[in-house]
């Protein structure tokens, strides 16, 4: 039989360990942070290309993301604010305005879906 005291061979990992890149791709906005969903980033690139939102760099968005305020505004803009693509400290999206709210900031104006067809 098998000697219970004999060390067993180490188990092979089930899948190779992959170090995921922080930046995915290269585009007008300096690539997508891996934590940002593809569709959100693609929408933001389209908005930036059309001039609807300011062009930001990945490091800039990461800094804005860390200091994100409570956001009030159209649901279309929620992910943009959450991931630092828009922020009260930079220009508001085209046709929109930042307004100080009792808690956080409110973005007034058209939803993102109306700015890019």
C-alpha positions in Angstrom: 0.0 0.0 0.0 0.8 3.7 0.2 2.9 5.1 3.0 0.7 7.7 4.7 3.8 9.6 6.0 5.4 10.0 2.5 4.9 13.5 1.2 2.5 13.8 -1.7 3.5 15.6 -4.9 2.2 19.2 -5.1 -1.1 19.5 -6.9 -0.8 21.1 -10.3 -2.8 24.4 -10.4 -6.0 24.0 -12.3 -5.3 26.9 -14.8 -2.2 28.9 -15.4 -2.0 32.1 -13.3 -2.5 35.0 -15.6 -1.4 38.5 -14.6 -4.0 40.7 -16.2 -2.9 43.9 -17.7 -4.2 47.0 -16.0 -4.6 48.7 -19.4 -6.5 47.1 -22.2 -6.0 48.5 -25.7 -4.9 51.9 -26.9 -7.3 54.5 -28.0 -8.2 58.2 -27.7 -8.7 57.7 -23.9 -5.4 55.9 -23.4 -7.0 52.4 -23.1 -9.5 50.8 -20.8 -8.8 50.0 -17.2 -9.4 46.3 -16.8 -12.1 47.0 -14.1 -14.2 49.0 -16.6 -16.7 47.0 -18.7 -15.9 47.0 -22.4 -19.3 48.5 -23.4 -18.9 51.4 -20.9 -15.4 52.2 -22.2 -16.4 51.9 -25.9 -19.4 54.3 -25.2 -17.0 56.8 -23.5 -14.6 56.6 -26.5 -17.5 57.3 -28.9 -18.6 60.3 -26.7 -15.0 61.6 -26.5 -14.5 61.3 -30.3 -17.7 63.3 -30.9 -16.5 65.9 -28.4 -19.4 65.2 -26.1 -17.1 64.5 -23.1 -13.6 65.8 -22.3 -10.7 63.5 -23.3 -9.1 62.0 -20.2 -6.1 59.8 -19.7 -6.2 56.5 -17.8 -4.1 57.9 -14.8 -6.4 61.0 -14.7 -9.5 58.8 -14.6 -8.0 56.6 -11.9 -7.4 59.7 -9.8 -11.0 61.0 -10.5 -12.4 57.5 -9.7 -10.8 57.5 -6.3 -12.4 60.9 -5.4 -15.8 60.3 -7.0 -18.5 62.3 -5.3 -22.1 61.2 -4.8 -23.6 61.5 -8.3 -27.1 62.6 -9.1 -28.1 62.7 -12.7 -29.4 60.6 -15.7 -28.6 56.9 -15.3 -26.8 57.1 -18.7 -24.1 59.1 -17.0 -23.8 56.9 -13.8 -21.1 54.6 -15.1 -19.2 57.5 -16.7 -19.0 59.2 -13.3 -18.3 55.9 -11.4 -15.2 55.2 -13.6 -13.9 58.8 -13.7 -14.8 59.6 -17.3 -16.8 62.6 -16.1 -16.2 64.5 -12.9 -17.2 67.8 -11.4 -13.6 69.0 -11.5 -13.4 68.7 -15.3 -15.7 70.1 -18.0 -19.2 68.7 -18.0 -20.4 66.7 -21.0 -21.7 68.8 -24.0 -25.0 70.5 -23.2 -24.8 69.5 -19.5 -23.9 71.4 -16.3 -22.6 70.3 -12.9 -24.6 71.7 -10.0 -23.7 71.3 -6.3 -26.3 69.2 -4.6 -27.0 68.9 -0.9 -24.9 65.7 -1.1 -22.5 65.4 -4.0 -23.1 66.7 -7.5 -26.0 66.7 -9.9 -25.4 66.6 -13.7 -28.2 68.3 -15.6 -28.7 68.1 -19.4 -29.2 65.5 -22.0 -28.5 61.8 -21.4 -25.4 60.3 -23.1 -27.6 58.3 -25.4 -28.8 61.6 -27.0 -25.3 62.9 -27.6 -24.0 59.9 -29.7 -26.2 58.2 -32.2 
